[in-house]
Amino acid sequence: MIIKKSEHISKSEEETKRIALNFIKEIEPGSVIVLNGQLGTGKTFIVKKIAEYFNISNTSSPTFAIVNEYLGDRKIYHFDFYRINSINELHDIGFEDYISDTEAIIFIEWGELFPEILPHSRYEISIDFLEEDTRKIVIRKYE
C-alpha cells in the first residue's frame, strides 16, 4: 500500500541532484529504493548523487556485475535487474542476504522486471522523459 507520494519535475541534472539530496532525509539504513524508468532517464545518476552524499565516489552502473557494493559513511548495495533472466539468478547471488542487511541502503534499478521479489516496505522512484532534458520523477513509499 502506498503511504506517501511526491512528484517532481526536473529540467536539469542540478535539479535532479537536488531532488535526490532532499530524498536522503527520508531514507535510513535498511531502506530499499527501487528505480524504474527507460534507459537514460537518470536512475544511476540518482544513486550516484546519494552515494556521493555518503562519501562514496566510485559508483557505476552494475548492469554486468548485477550488484555493486560501496562503503563510505553508509554501506550501499546497488543492483541492476536489467540483464537478469529469472528470479533463480537473484537467489544464486544471495539477493535475500543483501536485502535483509539492516545496515545497508539497497538500490535496485529495473525492479519492475521482478516485482514479486521486492519487499513490501520500500521506496519506488519512477523517472519518465517529458522532453529531452525534462523528467518527471515520482517517489512512492510502500508499507
Secondary structure, DSSP 8 states (H G I E B T S, - for coil): -EEEEEEEEESSHHHHHHHHHHHGGG--TT-EEEEEESTTSSHHHHHHHHHHHTT-------TTTSEEEEESSSEEEEEE-TT---HHHHHHTTHHHHHT-TTEEEEEETGGGSGGGS-SSEEEEEEEEEETTEEEEEEEEE-
